[in-house]
Amino acid sequence: MFNKVAFLLVLLHFIIIAMASDPDPINDFCIPKSEDNSFSCKNSSTATVEDFIFSGIKLPGNFKKTGFSSMGVNSNVFPGLNTLGVSFVRADFDVGGVNVPHFHPRATEVAFVVDGKIYSGFVDTKNKVFAKVLEKGEVMVFPRGLVHFQMNVGDGPATIFGSFDSQNPGLMRIPNAVFGSQIKEELLEKAFGLSSKELFKLKKRFSPS
């Protein structure tokens, strides 16, 4: 009986480790055969240099409508990243533009300010805020799973490049997750001290279009 329990505990330990991060690759690379199946790799002899280049973030995104735009560079759009455990993002801000509080459940992010001045920070599990205005050339790290945010506080557009230690970091924007989901309205009214009219406006703003 003891041996069975010990075995189960060891097995659980390795399962937790496996779930905690992207698995290590067992090949040099794995270019998926199709978009629907990232587990089946093309023959490596058919790979070309183009499989390992992505040109989709050379230009700023369209941030004029909302003040903010982002382009995630993950294995869904850049197959060369498949199984490598990394991904990337470009974020562009208009003056006053905001990247709302959000978090990545599966990755730590390192953000590099390419241009502009960005008020940037995160909140730890004790609700302590670590925030500062970053200028061009500065870097900030956001630990995995912690809520973080950015806002352009400069006089012109700003750009951030971010890297992740997962090919699929995940993204949960707090306003959308709370007010754009199907959480019972009574609960939200009580949790945030909102009137039904105020809640209606928030749900209309953040609900999926």
C-alpha positions in Angstrom: 0.0 0.0 0.0 2.8 2.4 0.9 4.6 1.7 -2.4 1.4 2.5 -4.3 0.9 5.8 -2.5 4.6 6.7 -3.0 4.3 6.0 -6.7 1.2 8.1 -7.0 2.9 11.0 -5.2 5.9 10.8 -7.5 3.6 10.6 -10.6 1.6 13.6 -9.4 4.9 15.5 -8.9 6.0 15.0 -12.5 2.5 15.8 -13.8 2.6 19.2 -11.9 6.0 19.9 -13.3 4.8 19.0 -16.8 1.9 21.3 -16.5 3.9 24.2 -15.0 5.7 25.1 -18.2 6.1 24.3 -21.9 7.6 20.9 -22.5 11.2 20.7 -23.7 11.4 20.0 -27.4 12.7 16.6 -28.6 13.6 17.8 -32.0 15.6 20.8 -33.4 12.3 22.2 -34.5 8.8 21.2 -35.4 7.1 23.0 -38.3 3.4 21.9 -38.1 2.0 20.0 -41.1 -1.2 22.1 -40.7 -2.7 24.9 -38.6 -5.0 22.4 -37.0 -2.3 19.9 -35.8 0.7 21.3 -34.1 1.8 17.9 -32.9 2.5 16.5 -36.4 5.7 17.9 -37.8 6.7 18.3 -41.4 9.8 16.5 -42.5 12.7 18.7 -41.4 14.3 18.3 -44.9 11.4 20.3 -46.3 11.9 23.2 -44.0 13.2 26.5 -45.4 14.5 29.7 -43.9 11.1 31.3 -44.4 9.6 29.0 -41.8 11.7 30.8 -39.2 11.0 34.4 -40.2 7.9 36.5 -39.4 7.4 39.9 -40.9 4.0 40.8 -39.5 5.1 43.3 -36.9 7.3 45.6 -38.9 4.7 48.3 -38.9 2.5 49.8 -36.0 -0.9 48.4 -35.5 -4.1 50.5 -36.0 -4.5 52.1 -32.6 -6.4 55.2 -33.6 -9.8 53.8 -32.8 -9.2 52.6 -29.2 -5.8 54.2 -28.5 -4.1 50.7 -28.3 -3.3 47.8 -30.5 -1.4 44.6 -30.0 -0.1 41.8 -32.3 0.7 38.5 -30.7 3.5 36.5 -32.4 2.8 33.0 -31.3 2.9 29.6 -32.9 -0.6 30.2 -34.4 0.7 32.9 -36.7 4.4 32.0 -36.7 4.7 28.2 -37.1 8.5 28.3 -36.6 7.9 28.9 -32.9 6.1 25.6 -32.4 7.5 23.5 -29.5 10.2 26.2 -28.7 8.5 27.6 -25.6 8.7 31.2 -26.6 6.5 33.9 -28.1 6.4 37.6 -28.7 4.1 40.6 -28.9 4.2 44.2 -30.4 2.0 46.8 -28.6 1.4 50.3 -30.0 -0.1 53.1 -28.0 -1.7 56.4 -29.1 -1.2 59.4 -26.7 -3.0 58.4 -23.5 -3.6 54.9 -24.8 -4.0 52.1 -22.2 -3.3 48.4 -22.2 -5.9 47.5 -19.5 -5.0 45.4 -16.5 -4.5 41.8 -17.6 -2.4 38.7 -17.0 -0.8 35.8 -18.8 -1.6 32.5 -16.9 1.2 30.6 -18.6 4.1 32.9 -19.0 6.4 35.6 -17.6 6.7 38.6 -19.8 9.7 40.9 -20.5 8.7 44.2 -22.0 11.1 46.5 -23.9 10.1 50.1 -24.6 11.0 50.7 -28.2 9.7 54.3 -28.3 7.8 56.7 -26.1 7.1 57.0 -22.4 5.0 54.3 -20.7 3.6 54.1 -17.2 4.0 50.4 -16.6 3.6 48.1 -13.6 2.2 45.0 -12.0 0.4 44.1 -8.8 1.6 41.2 -6.6 -0.5 38.8 -4.5 -0.3 41.2 -1.5 -1.8 44.0 -3.7 1.4 45.9 -3.7 1.9 47.9 -6.9 5.3 48.0 -8.7 5.0 50.8 -11.3 7.1 53.4 -12.9 7.3 55.5 -16.0 9.6 53.7 -18.5 11.4 55.5 -21.3 12.9 54.3 -24.6 15.4 51.6 -24.1 14.2 50.5 -20.6 12.9 47.0 -19.8 10.5 45.7 -17.2 9.5 42.1 -16.3 6.0 40.9 -15.3 6.1 37.7 -13.3 3.8 34.9 -14.6 0.2 35.2 -13.6 0.4 38.6 -12.0 -1.9 41.5 -13.2 0.0 44.2 -15.1 -0.8 47.3 -17.2 0.6 50.0 -19.4 -0.4 53.6 -20.3 1.3 56.0 -22.8 2.1 59.2 -20.8 4.3 60.8 -23.5 3.5 63.4 -26.1 3.5 61.0 -29.0 2.8 57.4 -30.0 4.7 54.7 -28.1 5.7 51.1 -28.8 6.5 48.1 -26.6 8.0 44.7 -27.7 7.3 41.9 -25.2 8.7 38.4 -25.0 7.2 35.3 -23.2 8.6 32.1 -22.0 5.7 30.1 -23.5 4.6 29.6 -27.0 1.0 30.1 -25.7 1.1 32.5 -22.8 -2.6 33.1 -22.7 -4.3 36.5 -22.1 -7.0 37.5 -19.7 -8.0 41.2 -19.7 -9.6 41.9 -16.4 -12.5 44.2 -17.6 -13.4 41.8 -20.3 -13.2 38.7 -18.1 -15.4 40.3 -15.4 -17.9 42.4 -17.3 -17.7 40.7 -20.7 -18.6 37.3 -19.4 -21.8 35.7 -18.2 -21.2 36.2 -14.5 -24.5 36.7 -12.7 -25.3 40.4 -12.6 -26.4 40.3 -9.0 -23.0 39.1 -7.9 -21.2 41.8 -9.9 -23.4 44.5 -8.5 -22.6 43.4 -4.9 -18.9 42.7 -5.5 -18.2 46.1 -7.1 -20.9 48.3 -5.5 -22.5 49.0 -8.8 -26.0 50.0 -9.7 -27.8 48.1 -12.4 -27.5 51.1 -14.7 -23.7 51.3 -14.1 -23.3 47.6 -14.6 -25.3 47.7 -17.9 -22.9 50.3 -19.3 -19.9 48.3 -18.3 -21.3 45.1 -19.8 -22.2 46.8 -23.0 -18.6 48.2 -23.3 -16.7 45.0 -22.6 -19.0 42.3 -23.9 -17.8 40.6 -27.1 -19.0 42.3 -30.2 
